[in-house]
């Protein structure tokens, strides 16, 4: 009898590892920090960060970009809308007469 045949795993996994959802969330968080960090972080550094530090960095970065978005929306709402520039007025030619041959 093979040893694996007699083993029953309640979780359905045969090893201790990360679930696909949790793994996707980690990689998404790492990507967001690297991408929105504007060159301040590389993938290996963020991947090796302790979980608490990575979560803290992600939270602070998220707060910064939310405040930036609010300020941008606020400035857009205060700015007066400018009328579209108009070109010179041009009269339509009248085509009531035929051209001479």
MMTF fields as JSON, N, C-alpha, C and O atoms, coordinates in Angstrom:
{
  "mmtfVersion": "1.0.0",
  "mmtfProducer": "UNKNOWN",
  "numBonds": 403,
  "numAtoms": 404,
  "numGroups": 101,
  "numChains": 1,
  "numModels": 1,
  "chainsPerModel": [1],
  "groupsPerChain": [101],
  "chainIdList": ["A"],
  "bondAtomList": [4, 2, 8, 6, 12, 10, 16, 14, 20, 18, 24, 22, 28, 26, 32, 30, 36, 34, 40, 38, 44, 42, 48, 46, 52, 50, 56, 54, 60, 58, 64, 62, 68, 66, 72, 70, 76, 74, 80, 78, 84, 82, 88, 86, 92, 90, 96, 94, 100, 98, 104, 102, 108, 106, 112, 110, 116, 114, 120, 118, 124, 122, 128, 126, 132, 130, 136, 134, 140, 138, 144, 142, 148, 146, 152, 150, 156, 154, 160, 158, 164, 162, 168, 166, 172, 170, 176, 174, 180, 178, 184, 182, 188, 186, 192, 190, 196, 194, 200, 198, 204, 202, 208, 206, 212, 210, 216, 214, 220, 218, 224, 222, 228, 226, 232, 230, 236, 234, 240, 238, 244, 242, 248, 246, 252, 250, 256, 254, 260, 258, 264, 262, 268, 266, 272, 270, 276, 274, 280, 278, 284, 282, 288, 286, 292, 290, 296, 294, 300, 298, 304, 302, 308, 306, 312, 310, 316, 314, 320, 318, 324, 322, 328, 326, 332, 330, 336, 334, 340, 338, 344, 342, 348, 346, 352, 350, 356, 354, 360, 358, 364, 362, 368, 366, 372, 370, 376, 374, 380, 378, 384, 382, 388, 386, 392, 390, 396, 394, 400, 398],
  "bondOrderList": [1, 1, 1, 1, 1, 1, 1, 1, 1, 1, 1, 1, 1, 1, 1, 1, 1, 1, 1, 1, 1, 1, 1, 1, 1, 1, 1, 1, 1, 1, 1, 1, 1, 1, 1, 1, 1, 1, 1, 1, 1, 1, 1, 1, 1, 1, 1, 1, 1, 1, 1, 1, 1, 1, 1, 1, 1, 1, 1, 1, 1, 1, 1, 1, 1, 1, 1, 1, 1, 1, 1, 1, 1, 1, 1, 1, 1, 1, 1, 1, 1, 1, 1, 1, 1, 1, 1, 1, 1, 1, 1, 1, 1, 1, 1, 1, 1, 1, 1, 1],
  "groupList": [{"groupName": "UNK", "atomNameList": ["N", "CA", "C", "O"], "elementList": ["N", "C", "C", "O"], "formalChargeList": [0, 0, 0, 0], "bondAtomList": [1, 0, 2, 1, 3, 2], "bondOrderList": [1, 1, 2], "singleLetterCode": "X", "chemCompType": "L-PEPTIDE LINKING"}],
  "groupTypeList": [0, 0, 0, 0, 0, 0, 0, 0, 0, 0, 0, 0, 0, 0, 0, 0, 0, 0, 0, 0, 0, 0, 0, 0, 0, 0, 0, 0, 0, 0, 0, 0, 0, 0, 0, 0, 0, 0, 0, 0, 0, 0, 0, 0, 0, 0, 0, 0, 0, 0, 0, 0, 0, 0, 0, 0, 0, 0, 0, 0, 0, 0, 0, 0, 0, 0, 0, 0, 0, 0, 0, 0, 0, 0, 0, 0, 0, 0, 0, 0, 0, 0, 0, 0, 0, 0, 0, 0, 0, 0, 0, 0, 0, 0, 0, 0, 0, 0, 0, 0, 0],
  "groupIdList": [1, 2, 3, 4, 5, 6, 7, 8, 9, 10, 11, 12, 13, 14, 15, 16, 17, 18, 19, 20, 21, 22, 23, 24, 25, 26, 27, 28, 29, 30, 31, 32, 33, 34, 35, 36, 37, 38, 39, 40, 41, 42, 43, 44, 45, 46, 47, 48, 49, 50, 51, 52, 53, 54, 55, 56, 57, 58, 59, 60, 61, 62, 63, 64, 65, 66, 67, 68, 69, 70, 71, 72, 73, 74, 75, 76, 77, 78, 79, 80, 81, 82, 83, 84, 85, 86, 87, 88, 89, 90, 91, 92, 93, 94, 95, 96, 97, 98, 99, 100, 101],
  "secStructList": [7, 7, 2, 2, 2, 2, 7, 7, 7, 6, 6, 1, 7, 1, 1, 7, 7, 7, 7, 2, 2, 2, 2, 2, 2, 2, 2, 2, 2, 2, 2, 2, 2, 2, 2, 2, 6, 6, 6, 1, 7, 7, 2, 2, 2, 2, 2, 2, 1, 7, 2, 2, 2, 2, 2, 2, 2, 2, 2, 2, 2, 2, 2, 2, 2, 2, 2, 2, 2, 2, 2, 2, 2, 2, 2, 2, 2, 2, 1, 7, 7, 7, 7, 7, 7, 7, 7, 7, 7, 7, 7, 7, 7, 7, 7, 7, 1, 7, 7, 7, 7],
  "xCoordList": [0.836, 0.0, 0.882, 1.836, 0.544, 1.273, 0.878, -0.271, 1.798, 1.514, 0.472, -0.313, 0.445, -0.486, -1.925, -2.853, -2.123, -3.487, -4.204, -5.415, -3.501, -4.127, -4.302, -4.973, -3.713, -3.791, -5.044, -5.408, -5.689, -6.853, -6.574, -6.225, -6.73, -6.49, -7.819, -8.551, -8.125, -9.406, -9.48, -10.559, -8.366, -8.383, -8.443, -8.727, -8.19, -8.185, -6.821, -6.581, -5.92, -4.576, -3.659, -3.863, -2.68, -1.757, -0.474, 0.47, -0.439, 0.727, 0.264, -0.878, 1.154, 0.838, 1.378, 2.589, 0.489, 0.891, -0.172, -1.142, 0.014, -0.921, -2.055, -1.852, -3.241, -4.376, -4.207, -3.535, -4.787, -4.655, -5.152, -4.572, -6.208, -6.739, -5.766, -5.503, -5.23, -4.285, -3.015, -2.461, -2.567, -1.362, -1.583, -0.703, -2.745, -3.057, -3.096, -2.638, -3.637, -3.696, -2.298, -2.026, -1.42, -0.046, 0.645, 1.252, 0.553, 1.219, 0.613, 1.32, -0.682, -1.329, -0.805, -0.504, -0.698, -0.196, 1.263, 1.638, 2.074, 3.474, 3.543, 4.327, 2.725, 2.711, 2.329, 2.966, 1.3, 0.84, 1.936, 2.139, 2.636, 3.701, 4.843, 5.347, 5.246, 6.354, 5.95, 6.716, 4.754, 4.318, 4.077, 4.56, 3.33, 2.976, 4.042, 3.919, 5.082, 6.188, 7.12, 8.058, 6.878, 7.621, 9.128, 9.92, 9.499, 10.918, 11.556, 12.748, 10.8, 11.358, 11.509, 12.243, 10.823, 10.859, 11.07, 10.601, 11.778, 11.855, 11.132, 10.848, 10.843, 10.037, 10.665, 9.968, 11.958, 12.613, 12.559, 12.368, 12.727, 12.676, 11.288, 11.153, 10.259, 8.886, 8.5, 7.828, 8.925, 8.615, 9.239, 8.65, 10.432, 11.135, 10.707, 11.133, 9.879, 9.421, 8.616, 7.903, 8.723, 7.798, 6.361, 6.124, 5.426, 4.028, 3.519, 2.862, 3.817, 3.306, 3.853, 3.132, 5.126, 5.722, 5.151, 4.923, 4.923, 4.335, 2.908, 2.515, 2.139, 0.771, 0.78, -0.043, 1.703, 1.818, 2.178, 1.572, 3.157, 3.583, 2.425, 2.193, 1.704, 0.566, -0.509, -1.08, -0.787, -1.822, -1.428, -2.251, -0.189, 0.26, 0.261, -0.1, 0.66, 0.659, -0.77, -1.035, -1.676, -3.084, -3.658, -4.379, -3.347, -3.825, -3.292, -4.027, -2.017, -1.414, -2.125, -2.46, -2.352, -2.987, -4.461, -4.984, -5.138, -6.525, -6.58, -7.448, -5.652, -5.607, -5.271, -5.838, -4.362, -4.001, -5.204, -5.427, -5.971, -7.166, -8.217, -8.854, -8.403, -9.365, -8.954, -9.797, -7.665, -7.185, -7.383, -7.74, -7.153, -7.329, -8.807, -9.135, -9.689, -11.123, -11.593, -12.426, -11.051, -11.426, -10.981, -11.726, -9.775, -9.281, -10.047, -10.254, -10.466, -11.248, -12.61, -13.116, -13.208, -14.549, -14.499, -15.478, -13.384, -13.27, -12.902, -13.262, -12.209, -11.744, -12.936, -13.79, -12.987, -14.095, -13.918, -12.805, -15.034, -14.964, -14.783, -15.476, -13.869, -13.58, -14.376, -14.55, -14.85, -15.571, -14.571, -13.414, -15.014, -14.145, -13.766, -14.608, -12.516, -12.114, -12.834, -13.03, -13.211, -13.923, -12.997, -12.203, -13.115, -12.319, -12.983, -14.045, -12.378, -12.978, -14.282, -14.45, -15.179, -16.454, -16.242, -15.673, -16.697, -16.529, -17.91, -18.78, -18.094, -19.39, -19.384, -18.364, -20.526, -20.677, -20.741, -21.392, -20.079, -20.194, -21.568, -22.167, -22.04, -23.334, -23.065, -22.248, -23.714, -23.513, -24.686, -25.017, -25.294, -26.461, -26.064, -26.882, -24.839, -24.398, -23.474, -22.718, -23.539, -22.675, -21.331, -21.212, -20.346, -19.018, -18.954, -19.623, -18.194, -18.041, -17.076, -16.086, -17.355, -16.443, -15.178, -14.332],
  "yCoordList": [-1.182, 0.0, 1.246, 1.35, 2.18, 3.434, 4.328, 4.286, 5.126, 5.969, 7.034, 7.393, 7.543, 8.611, 8.116, 8.904, 6.845, 6.326, 6.393, 6.611, 6.214, 6.199, 7.568, 7.692, 8.621, 9.963, 10.688, 10.619, 11.376, 12.184, 13.611, 13.86, 14.542, 15.944, 16.673, 16.686, 17.28, 17.961, 19.222, 19.591, 19.869, 21.109, 20.863, 21.79, 19.666, 19.37, 19.576, 19.124, 20.255, 20.469, 19.392, 18.935, 18.997, 17.976, 18.588, 17.869, 19.909, 20.592, 21.871, 22.298, 22.474, 23.742, 24.847, 25.001, 25.597, 26.673, 27.743, 27.707, 28.679, 29.778, 29.382, 28.693, 29.83, 29.586, 30.446, 31.475, 30.059, 30.86, 32.301, 33.219, 32.503, 33.853, 34.706, 35.854, 34.142, 34.885, 35.196, 36.29, 34.238, 34.426, 35.542, 36.377, 35.558, 36.614, 37.98, 38.97, 38.041, 39.306, 39.808, 41.006, 38.9, 39.288, 39.867, 40.936, 39.165, 39.639, 40.943, 41.782, 41.114, 42.361, 43.512, 44.592, 43.273, 44.291, 44.638, 45.811, 43.636, 43.877, 44.711, 45.656, 44.362, 45.123, 46.577, 47.481, 46.808, 48.17, 49.0, 50.16, 48.42, 49.154, 49.472, 50.595, 48.495, 48.713, 49.721, 50.634, 49.566, 50.425, 51.857, 52.798, 52.03, 53.371, 53.969, 55.121, 53.21, 53.728, 54.605, 55.179, 54.72, 55.597, 55.358, 56.297, 54.093, 53.755, 53.631, 53.339, 53.843, 53.772, 52.357, 52.123, 51.418, 50.025, 49.11, 49.391, 48.022, 46.991, 45.744, 45.628, 44.826, 43.655, 42.827, 42.408, 42.587, 41.736, 42.341, 41.627, 43.658, 44.335, 44.219, 43.895, 44.482, 44.431, 42.993, 42.754, 42.038, 40.627, 40.155, 39.342, 40.663, 40.243, 41.034, 40.708, 42.059, 42.859, 42.004, 41.096, 42.287, 41.643, 42.049, 43.142, 41.182, 41.425, 42.733, 43.509, 42.983, 44.199, 45.444, 46.432, 45.418, 46.573, 46.756, 47.884, 45.664, 45.752, 46.307, 47.15, 45.83, 46.342, 47.818, 48.586, 48.224, 49.626, 50.496, 51.545, 50.059, 50.803, 50.937, 52.016, 49.852, 49.863, 50.823, 51.576, 50.803, 51.675, 53.148, 53.97, 53.479, 54.869, 55.352, 56.496, 54.494, 54.842, 55.068, 55.993, 54.22, 54.344, 55.662, 56.353, 56.013, 57.27, 58.465, 59.417, 58.416, 59.509, 59.728, 60.859, 58.652, 58.79, 59.171, 59.835, 58.778, 59.212, 60.707, 61.398, 61.228, 62.669, 63.445, 64.508, 62.92, 63.567, 63.625, 64.637, 62.541, 62.5, 63.494, 64.169, 63.588, 64.546, 65.979, 66.792, 66.29, 67.634, 67.95, 69.072, 66.973, 67.176, 67.42, 68.311, 66.632, 66.823, 68.174, 68.832, 68.585, 69.861, 71.021, 71.983, 70.929, 72.014, 72.055, 73.132, 70.904, 70.885, 71.519, 72.208, 71.29, 71.83, 73.342, 74.032, 73.872, 75.303, 76.081, 77.251, 75.467, 76.16, 76.517, 75.674, 77.765, 78.148, 77.474, 77.273, 77.142, 76.505, 77.599, 78.617, 77.382, 78.361, 77.985, 76.811, 79.024, 78.787, 78.347, 78.766, 77.52, 77.053, 78.237, 79.083, 78.298, 79.424, 79.361, 78.291, 80.522, 80.592, 81.163, 82.065, 80.627, 81.112, 82.317, 82.747, 82.864, 84.02, 83.613, 82.472, 84.556, 84.24, 84.238, 85.173, 83.201, 83.035, 82.96, 82.22, 83.735, 83.704, 82.567, 82.269, 81.941, 80.89, 81.544, 82.574, 80.959, 81.521, 81.2, 80.172, 82.071, 81.804, 81.132, 81.614, 80.078, 79.302, 79.502, 78.607, 80.649, 80.878, 81.185, 81.042, 81.595, 81.845, 80.746, 80.189, 80.434, 79.377, 79.977, 81.164, 79.145, 79.575, 79.673, 78.906, 80.566, 80.712, 79.686, 79.372, 79.143, 78.143, 78.713, 77.974],
  "zCoordList": [0.0, 0.0, 0.0, 0.77, -0.872, -0.971, 0.204, 0.645, 0.713, 1.873, 1.561, 2.438, 0.346, -0.003, -0.056, 0.127, -0.3, -0.39, 0.951, 0.983, 2.043, 3.353, 3.966, 4.991, 3.367, 3.931, 3.455, 2.281, 4.37, 4.042, 4.484, 5.638, 3.555, 3.865, 3.889, 2.9, 5.026, 5.165, 4.299, 3.835, 4.083, 3.322, 1.818, 1.059, 1.381, -0.035, -0.661, -1.781, 0.045, -0.448, 0.125, 1.25, -0.624, -0.146, 0.405, 0.735, 0.504, 1.05, 1.72, 1.549, 2.481, 3.124, 2.237, 2.082, 1.669, 0.771, 0.727, 1.485, -0.151, -0.288, -1.219, -2.219, -0.873, -1.754, -3.003, -2.944, -4.113, -5.338, -5.185, -5.764, -4.419, -4.214, -3.417, -3.774, -2.336, -1.503, -2.291, -2.185, -3.069, -3.882, -4.908, -5.115, -5.542, -6.51, -5.825, -6.395, -4.612, -3.871, -3.522, -3.605, -3.135, -2.807, -4.04, -3.97, -5.161, -6.368, -6.874, -7.431, -6.686, -7.068, -6.202, -6.711, -4.901, -3.986, -4.308, -4.293, -4.595, -4.958, -6.234, -6.323, -7.214, -8.468, -8.233, -8.775, -7.432, -7.174, -6.504, -6.862, -5.545, -4.855, -5.82, -5.838, -6.614, -7.555, -8.626, -8.936, -9.195, -10.296, -9.839, -10.468, -8.742, -8.276, -7.373, -6.956, -7.066, -6.269, -7.073, -6.521, -8.364, -9.27, -9.195, -9.12, -9.217, -9.244, -7.875, -7.779, -6.82, -5.466, -4.942, -3.981, -5.563, -5.111, -6.312, -7.415, -6.08, -7.104, -6.59, -5.398, -7.492, -7.157, -6.044, -5.12, -6.118, -5.122, -3.726, -2.742, -3.64, -2.341, -1.729, -0.549, -2.522, -2.013, -1.667, -0.664, -2.494, -2.239, -0.932, -0.221, -0.612, 0.602, 1.839, 2.947, 1.675, 2.82, 3.78, 3.355, 5.078, 6.017, 5.678, 5.163, 5.963, 5.595, 6.179, 5.485, 7.448, 8.088, 7.4, 7.263, 6.958, 6.3, 4.893, 4.457, 4.192, 2.851, 2.938, 2.132, 3.919, 4.098, 4.468, 3.97, 5.337, 5.74, 4.532, 4.317, 3.754, 2.571, 1.589, 1.043, 1.365, 0.447, 0.944, 0.155, 2.246, 2.819, 2.669, 2.267, 2.988, 2.882, 1.432, 1.155, 0.526, -0.888, -1.376, -2.144, -0.927, -1.291, -0.762, -1.482, 0.483, 1.059, 0.272, 0.011, -0.105, -0.856, -2.187, -2.539, -2.92, -4.225, -4.11, -5.005, -3.049, -2.842, -2.569, -3.101, -1.733, -1.461, -2.73, -2.98, -3.518, -4.77, -5.717, -6.382, -5.774, -6.624, -6.134, -6.942, -4.809, -4.255, -4.592, -4.97, -4.456, -4.77, -6.249, -6.606, -7.095, -8.531, -8.853, -9.636, -8.251, -8.481, -7.961, -8.583, -6.809, -6.215, -7.099, -7.288, -7.637, -8.5, -9.82, -10.379, -10.319, -11.559, -11.358, -12.244, -10.19, -9.952, -9.719, -10.002, -9.21, -8.964, -10.221, -10.347, -11.129, -12.331, -13.216, -13.49, -13.656, -14.548, -15.904, -16.39, -16.477, -17.798, -18.841, -18.82, -19.728, -20.771, -22.018, -22.345, -22.7, -23.95, -25.003, -24.992, -25.887, -26.964, -27.848, -28.149, -28.259, -29.109, -30.463, -31.039, -30.935, -32.201, -33.254, -32.99, -34.433, -35.556, -36.194, -35.744, -37.23, -37.911, -38.591, -39.023, -38.674, -39.323, -40.837, -41.399, -41.464, -42.907, -43.54, -43.082, -44.593, -45.274, -46.271, -46.893, -46.414, -47.415, -48.788, -48.96, -49.742, -51.095, -51.675, -51.358, -52.505, -53.131, -54.47, -55.254, -54.721, -55.947, -56.912, -57.69, -56.856, -57.71, -59.164, -60.072, -59.377, -60.755, -61.2, -60.404, -62.489, -63.039, -63.389, -63.694, -63.337, -63.734, -65.247, -65.938, -65.759, -67.214, -67.73, -67.069, -68.929, -69.502, -70.033, -70.538]
}
